[in-house]
Amino acid sequence: MAEEFKLSPEEAVILRTGKIGYGGGLQLPSMFNSNELILTNKNLILLKKNMFGQTEDTLYFPLSKILMANGRPQVKKSNPSHMEYALDVYFETGMESFRFEWERDIDEWVENIVSVVTGVPVQKKSDLEMMQDALAFAESMTDSVEKIQSVFGIKSTRQISCKCPSCGASLSGTKGETIQCPYCGTTYTF
Ligand SMILES: [Zn+2]
């Protein structure tokens, strides 16, 4: 089998993704595409594979030929058809579109191409942001569970605490429950 691709001495692979759709003609669903896209610090490299997974052709797209606008390389995610997402890269020679199996992979590609071309490192999420995301997710899950419970007439058992709006005493109950403040008699619905 022929060498898949060549790297120059200072060239390193940053990202590599398979199942890439490229070019016109018969557009197979992404799961049947076997082309591979590689990002190095100098090029986008497309390995065009045949149905046996062998590389038939290797295309090099130099990052230096990507068009810039306001200091930002012109790379974006597009949605060329229903359920299909592509990475569009605008080169001096025209736009190249690479169809991906997973939309979220394209976000990573856009970030990394912008980073390589501009020299600004990819912003990694801090531990705090990751924790906030996890908490937000947990909260949305709890809300969904409560919605489902209410659909089936199951009372949520999550205890909520708050202060009595009249006297400021601590009250606790479950969501939707109406209680009477034991101190001042005000009724309150959680
Ligand atoms: Zn009260």
py3Dmol code that shows the C-alpha trace and the ligand (Angstrom):
import py3Dmol

protein = """\
ATOM      1  CA  MET A   1       0.000   0.000   0.000  1.00  0.00           C
ATOM      2  CA  ALA A   2       1.251   3.457  -0.893  1.00  0.00           C
ATOM      3  CA  GLU A   3       2.301   5.891   1.798  1.00  0.00           C
ATOM      4  CA  GLU A   4      -0.861   7.620   2.996  1.00  0.00           C
ATOM      5  CA  PHE A   5       0.517  11.108   3.389  1.00  0.00           C
ATOM      6  CA  LYS A   6       3.764  13.004   3.770  1.00  0.00           C
ATOM      7  CA  LEU A   7       4.601  15.502   6.464  1.00  0.00           C
ATOM      8  CA  SER A   8       7.313  18.103   6.178  1.00  0.00           C
ATOM      9  CA  PRO A   9       9.974  18.134   8.942  1.00  0.00           C
ATOM     10  CA  GLU A  10       8.186  20.729  11.120  1.00  0.00           C
ATOM     11  CA  GLU A  11       4.739  19.400  10.442  1.00  0.00           C
ATOM     12  CA  ALA A  12       2.721  17.637  13.132  1.00  0.00           C
ATOM     13  CA  VAL A  13      -0.728  16.080  13.175  1.00  0.00           C
ATOM     14  CA  ILE A  14      -3.221  17.939  15.386  1.00  0.00           C
ATOM     15  CA  LEU A  15      -6.542  16.293  14.547  1.00  0.00           C
ATOM     16  CA  ARG A  16      -7.599  13.279  12.547  1.00  0.00           C
ATOM     17  CA  THR A  17     -11.208  12.303  11.829  1.00  0.00           C
ATOM     18  CA  GLY A  18     -12.605   9.467   9.738  1.00  0.00           C
ATOM     19  CA  LYS A  19     -15.898   8.909   7.904  1.00  0.00           C
ATOM     20  CA  ILE A  20     -15.577  12.179   6.028  1.00  0.00           C
ATOM     21  CA  GLY A  21     -17.718  12.844   2.982  1.00  0.00           C
ATOM     22  CA  TYR A  22     -16.068  14.885   0.244  1.00  0.00           C
ATOM     23  CA  GLY A  23     -16.938  16.044  -3.236  1.00  0.00           C
ATOM     24  CA  GLY A  24     -20.008  15.722  -5.367  1.00  0.00           C
ATOM     25  CA  GLY A  25     -21.372  12.718  -7.165  1.00  0.00           C
ATOM     26  CA  LEU A  26     -22.933   9.949  -5.165  1.00  0.00           C
ATOM     27  CA  GLN A  27     -23.448  11.326  -1.680  1.00  0.00           C
ATOM     28  CA  LEU A  28     -23.360   8.426   0.699  1.00  0.00           C
ATOM     29  CA  PRO A  29     -24.720   8.733   4.224  1.00  0.00           C
ATOM     30  CA  SER A  30     -21.814   9.798   6.450  1.00  0.00           C
ATOM     31  CA  MET A  31     -21.510   6.379   8.085  1.00  0.00           C
ATOM     32  CA  PHE A  32     -20.454   4.915   4.722  1.00  0.00           C
ATOM     33  CA  ASN A  33     -17.851   7.532   3.947  1.00  0.00           C
ATOM     34  CA  SER A  34     -14.388   6.248   4.626  1.00  0.00           C
ATOM     35  CA  ASN A  35     -12.306   9.304   3.732  1.00  0.00           C
ATOM     36  CA  GLU A  36     -10.099  10.729   6.454  1.00  0.00           C
ATOM     37  CA  LEU A  37      -9.383  14.366   7.208  1.00  0.00           C
ATOM     38  CA  ILE A  38      -6.179  15.352   8.946  1.00  0.00           C
ATOM     39  CA  LEU A  39      -5.235  18.733  10.375  1.00  0.00           C
ATOM     40  CA  THR A  40      -1.561  19.503  10.753  1.00  0.00           C
ATOM     41  CA  ASN A  41       0.042  22.810  11.686  1.00  0.00           C
ATOM     42  CA  LYS A  42       0.496  23.468   7.940  1.00  0.00           C
ATOM     43  CA  ASN A  43      -2.185  21.654   5.965  1.00  0.00           C
ATOM     44  CA  LEU A  44      -5.579  20.088   5.794  1.00  0.00           C
ATOM     45  CA  ILE A  45      -4.983  16.654   4.306  1.00  0.00           C
ATOM     46  CA  LEU A  46      -7.763  14.559   2.837  1.00  0.00           C
ATOM     47  CA  LEU A  47      -7.138  10.861   2.382  1.00  0.00           C
ATOM     48  CA  LYS A  48      -9.538   9.678  -0.312  1.00  0.00           C
ATOM     49  CA  LYS A  49     -10.290   6.047   0.376  1.00  0.00           C
ATOM     50  CA  ASN A  50     -11.841   3.389  -1.797  1.00  0.00           C
ATOM     51  CA  MET A  51     -14.493   0.964  -0.585  1.00  0.00           C
ATOM     52  CA  PHE A  52     -11.779  -1.320   0.782  1.00  0.00           C
ATOM     53  CA  GLY A  53     -10.475   1.447   3.032  1.00  0.00           C
ATOM     54  CA  GLN A  54      -7.305   1.913   0.985  1.00  0.00           C
ATOM     55  CA  THR A  55      -6.035   5.408   0.283  1.00  0.00           C
ATOM     56  CA  GLU A  56      -6.452   6.119  -3.425  1.00  0.00           C
ATOM     57  CA  ASP A  57      -5.537   9.764  -3.423  1.00  0.00           C
ATOM     58  CA  THR A  58      -4.158  12.316  -0.987  1.00  0.00           C
ATOM     59  CA  LEU A  59      -5.204  15.958  -1.259  1.00  0.00           C
ATOM     60  CA  TYR A  60      -3.265  18.733   0.454  1.00  0.00           C
ATOM     61  CA  PHE A  61      -4.900  22.058   1.292  1.00  0.00           C
ATOM     62  CA  PRO A  62      -2.327  24.515   2.690  1.00  0.00           C
ATOM     63  CA  LEU A  63      -3.612  26.468   5.709  1.00  0.00           C
ATOM     64  CA  SER A  64      -1.733  29.493   4.363  1.00  0.00           C
ATOM     65  CA  LYS A  65      -4.268  29.678   1.510  1.00  0.00           C
ATOM     66  CA  ILE A  66      -7.287  30.047   3.801  1.00  0.00           C
ATOM     67  CA  LEU A  67      -9.000  33.406   3.347  1.00  0.00           C
ATOM     68  CA  MET A  68      -9.001  35.738   6.334  1.00  0.00           C
ATOM     69  CA  ALA A  69     -11.649  38.259   7.378  1.00  0.00           C
ATOM     70  CA  ASN A  70     -11.051  40.591  10.328  1.00  0.00           C
ATOM     71  CA  GLY A  71      -8.076  38.476  11.335  1.00  0.00           C
ATOM     72  CA  ARG A  72     -10.134  35.322  11.489  1.00  0.00           C
ATOM     73  CA  PRO A  73      -9.751  32.395   9.077  1.00  0.00           C
ATOM     74  CA  GLN A  74     -12.915  31.738   7.109  1.00  0.00           C
ATOM     75  CA  VAL A  75     -13.911  28.345   8.446  1.00  0.00           C
ATOM     76  CA  LYS A  76     -17.414  27.472   9.488  1.00  0.00           C
ATOM     77  CA  LYS A  77     -19.922  24.771  10.183  1.00  0.00           C
ATOM     78  CA  SER A  78     -22.720  24.433   7.662  1.00  0.00           C
ATOM     79  CA  ASN A  79     -25.832  22.330   7.376  1.00  0.00           C
ATOM     80  CA  PRO A  80     -25.963  21.456   3.657  1.00  0.00           C
ATOM     81  CA  SER A  81     -28.884  19.081   4.008  1.00  0.00           C
ATOM     82  CA  HIS A  82     -31.214  17.638   6.588  1.00  0.00           C
ATOM     83  CA  MET A  83     -29.249  15.720   9.247  1.00  0.00           C
ATOM     84  CA  GLU A  84     -25.948  16.552   7.651  1.00  0.00           C
ATOM     85  CA  TYR A  85     -23.219  18.895   8.821  1.00  0.00           C
ATOM     86  CA  ALA A  86     -20.140  20.050   7.016  1.00  0.00           C
ATOM     87  CA  LEU A  87     -16.956  21.918   7.711  1.00  0.00           C
ATOM     88  CA  ASP A  88     -16.646  24.663   5.088  1.00  0.00           C
ATOM     89  CA  VAL A  89     -13.194  26.091   4.518  1.00  0.00           C
ATOM     90  CA  TYR A  90     -12.759  29.098   2.239  1.00  0.00           C
ATOM     91  CA  PHE A  91      -9.486  28.971   0.341  1.00  0.00           C
ATOM     92  CA  GLU A  92      -8.112  31.461  -2.194  1.00  0.00           C
ATOM     93  CA  THR A  93      -9.000  28.828  -4.794  1.00  0.00           C
ATOM     94  CA  GLY A  94     -12.574  28.357  -3.604  1.00  0.00           C
ATOM     95  CA  MET A  95     -14.580  26.719  -0.855  1.00  0.00           C
ATOM     96  CA  GLU A  96     -13.988  23.144   0.199  1.00  0.00           C
ATOM     97  CA  SER A  97     -16.674  21.303   2.101  1.00  0.00           C
ATOM     98  CA  PHE A  98     -16.027  18.258   4.261  1.00  0.00           C
ATOM     99  CA  ARG A  99     -19.072  16.371   5.534  1.00  0.00           C
ATOM    100  CA  PHE A 100     -18.811  14.950   9.049  1.00  0.00           C
ATOM    101  CA  GLU A 101     -20.596  12.122  10.796  1.00  0.00           C
ATOM    102  CA  TRP A 102     -20.823  14.062  14.076  1.00  0.00           C
ATOM    103  CA  GLU A 103     -21.741  17.735  14.337  1.00  0.00           C
ATOM    104  CA  ARG A 104     -19.779  18.223  17.566  1.00  0.00           C
ATOM    105  CA  ASP A 105     -16.554  17.134  15.829  1.00  0.00           C
ATOM    106  CA  ILE A 106     -16.911  20.102  13.461  1.00  0.00           C
ATOM    107  CA  ASP A 107     -16.884  22.568  16.377  1.00  0.00           C
ATOM    108  CA  GLU A 108     -13.582  21.054  17.478  1.00  0.00           C
ATOM    109  CA  TRP A 109     -12.189  21.326  13.941  1.00  0.00           C
ATOM    110  CA  VAL A 110     -13.243  24.975  13.589  1.00  0.00           C
ATOM    111  CA  GLU A 111     -11.645  25.813  16.954  1.00  0.00           C
ATOM    112  CA  ASN A 112      -8.417  24.042  16.076  1.00  0.00           C
ATOM    113  CA  ILE A 113      -8.079  25.500  12.568  1.00  0.00           C
ATOM    114  CA  VAL A 114      -8.666  29.008  13.942  1.00  0.00           C
ATOM    115  CA  SER A 115      -6.099  28.305  16.649  1.00  0.00           C
ATOM    116  CA  VAL A 116      -3.426  26.993  14.254  1.00  0.00           C
ATOM    117  CA  VAL A 117      -3.901  29.823  11.750  1.00  0.00           C
ATOM    118  CA  THR A 118      -4.047  32.665  14.294  1.00  0.00           C
ATOM    119  CA  GLY A 119      -1.598  31.170  16.794  1.00  0.00           C
ATOM    120  CA  VAL A 120      -4.073  31.672  19.646  1.00  0.00           C
ATOM    121  CA  PRO A 121      -4.373  28.497  21.731  1.00  0.00           C
ATOM    122  CA  VAL A 122      -7.734  26.736  21.912  1.00  0.00           C
ATOM    123  CA  GLN A 123      -9.601  27.917  24.995  1.00  0.00           C
ATOM    124  CA  LYS A 124      -9.971  24.922  27.231  1.00  0.00           C
ATOM    125  CA  LYS A 125     -12.862  25.060  29.660  1.00  0.00           C
ATOM    126  CA  SER A 126     -11.743  25.647  33.222  1.00  0.00           C
ATOM    127  CA  ASP A 127     -12.577  23.179  36.004  1.00  0.00           C
ATOM    128  CA  LEU A 128     -15.096  25.686  37.354  1.00  0.00           C
ATOM    129  CA  GLU A 129     -16.893  25.931  33.999  1.00  0.00           C
ATOM    130  CA  MET A 130     -16.951  22.135  33.707  1.00  0.00           C
ATOM    131  CA  MET A 131     -18.441  21.930  37.211  1.00  0.00           C
ATOM    132  CA  GLN A 132     -21.066  24.571  36.352  1.00  0.00           C
ATOM    133  CA  ASP A 133     -21.988  22.625  33.208  1.00  0.00           C
ATOM    134  CA  ALA A 134     -22.317  19.424  35.230  1.00  0.00           C
ATOM    135  CA  LEU A 135     -24.495  21.175  37.814  1.00  0.00           C
ATOM    136  CA  ALA A 136     -26.696  22.751  35.148  1.00  0.00           C
ATOM    137  CA  PHE A 137     -27.080  19.334  33.564  1.00  0.00           C
ATOM    138  CA  ALA A 138     -27.959  17.685  36.901  1.00  0.00           C
ATOM    139  CA  GLU A 139     -30.512  20.428  37.544  1.00  0.00           C
ATOM    140  CA  SER A 140     -32.121  20.016  34.128  1.00  0.00           C
ATOM    141  CA  MET A 141     -32.321  16.270  34.763  1.00  0.00           C
ATOM    142  CA  THR A 142     -34.039  16.861  38.111  1.00  0.00           C
ATOM    143  CA  ASP A 143     -36.517  19.223  36.456  1.00  0.00           C
ATOM    144  CA  SER A 144     -37.262  16.647  33.755  1.00  0.00           C
ATOM    145  CA  VAL A 145     -37.831  13.967  36.383  1.00  0.00           C
ATOM    146  CA  GLU A 146     -40.251  16.282  38.175  1.00  0.00           C
ATOM    147  CA  LYS A 147     -42.105  17.040  34.938  1.00  0.00           C
ATOM    148  CA  ILE A 148     -42.438  13.331  34.226  1.00  0.00           C
ATOM    149  CA  GLN A 149     -43.565  12.700  37.807  1.00  0.00           C
ATOM    150  CA  SER A 150     -46.220  15.385  37.569  1.00  0.00           C
ATOM    151  CA  VAL A 151     -47.492  13.915  34.274  1.00  0.00           C
ATOM    152  CA  PHE A 152     -47.980  10.594  36.061  1.00  0.00           C
ATOM    153  CA  GLY A 153     -49.392  12.242  39.171  1.00  0.00           C
ATOM    154  CA  ILE A 154     -46.392  11.335  41.264  1.00  0.00           C
ATOM    155  CA  LYS A 155     -45.531  13.975  43.833  1.00  0.00           C
ATOM    156  CA  SER A 156     -41.989  15.177  43.885  1.00  0.00           C
ATOM    157  CA  THR A 157     -40.300  14.467  47.172  1.00  0.00           C
ATOM    158  CA  ARG A 158     -37.606  17.080  46.773  1.00  0.00           C
ATOM    159  CA  GLN A 159     -37.701  19.252  49.877  1.00  0.00           C
ATOM    160  CA  ILE A 160     -37.578  22.981  49.275  1.00  0.00           C
ATOM    161  CA  SER A 161     -36.828  25.487  51.992  1.00  0.00           C
ATOM    162  CA  CYS A 162     -37.759  29.129  51.999  1.00  0.00           C
ATOM    163  CA  LYS A 163     -38.620  31.949  54.307  1.00  0.00           C
ATOM    164  CA  CYS A 164     -42.198  32.814  55.209  1.00  0.00           C
ATOM    165  CA  PRO A 165     -43.046  35.962  53.218  1.00  0.00           C
ATOM    166  CA  SER A 166     -44.825  37.473  56.242  1.00  0.00           C
ATOM    167  CA  CYS A 167     -42.745  36.665  59.305  1.00  0.00           C
ATOM    168  CA  GLY A 168     -39.502  35.331  57.894  1.00  0.00           C
ATOM    169  CA  ALA A 169     -39.676  31.945  59.595  1.00  0.00           C
ATOM    170  CA  SER A 170     -38.017  29.009  57.816  1.00  0.00           C
ATOM    171  CA  LEU A 171     -40.549  26.845  55.992  1.00  0.00           C
ATOM    172  CA  SER A 172     -39.956  23.624  54.149  1.00  0.00           C
ATOM    173  CA  GLY A 173     -42.088  21.480  51.927  1.00  0.00           C
ATOM    174  CA  THR A 174     -42.222  19.847  48.504  1.00  0.00           C
ATOM    175  CA  LYS A 175     -42.873  21.514  45.176  1.00  0.00           C
ATOM    176  CA  GLY A 176     -46.553  22.379  44.694  1.00  0.00           C
ATOM    177  CA  GLU A 177     -47.385  21.789  48.348  1.00  0.00           C
ATOM    178  CA  THR A 178     -49.382  24.448  50.240  1.00  0.00           C
ATOM    179  CA  ILE A 179     -48.595  24.842  53.902  1.00  0.00           C
ATOM    180  CA  GLN A 180     -49.586  27.184  56.667  1.00  0.00           C
ATOM    181  CA  CYS A 181     -46.822  28.997  58.500  1.00  0.00           C
ATOM    182  CA  PRO A 182     -46.848  27.621  62.078  1.00  0.00           C
ATOM    183  CA  TYR A 183     -45.887  31.047  63.443  1.00  0.00           C
ATOM    184  CA  CYS A 184     -48.102  33.552  61.683  1.00  0.00           C
ATOM    185  CA  GLY A 185     -50.692  31.430  59.852  1.00  0.00           C
ATOM    186  CA  THR A 186     -49.902  32.706  56.349  1.00  0.00           C
ATOM    187  CA  THR A 187     -50.507  30.076  53.671  1.00  0.00           C
ATOM    188  CA  TYR A 188     -47.705  29.517  51.260  1.00  0.00           C
ATOM    189  CA  THR A 189     -47.422  27.374  48.110  1.00  0.00           C
ATOM    190  CA  PHE A 190     -44.027  26.009  47.167  1.00  0.00           C
TER     191      PHE A 190
END
"""
ligand_1 = """\
1
ZN
Zn -44.966 33.226 58.988
"""
view = py3Dmol.view(width=600, height=400)
view.addModel(protein, "pdb")
view.setStyle({"model": 0}, {"cartoon": {"style": "trace"}})
view.addModel(ligand_1, "xyz")
view.setStyle({"model": 1}, {"stick": {}})
view.zoomTo()
view.show()
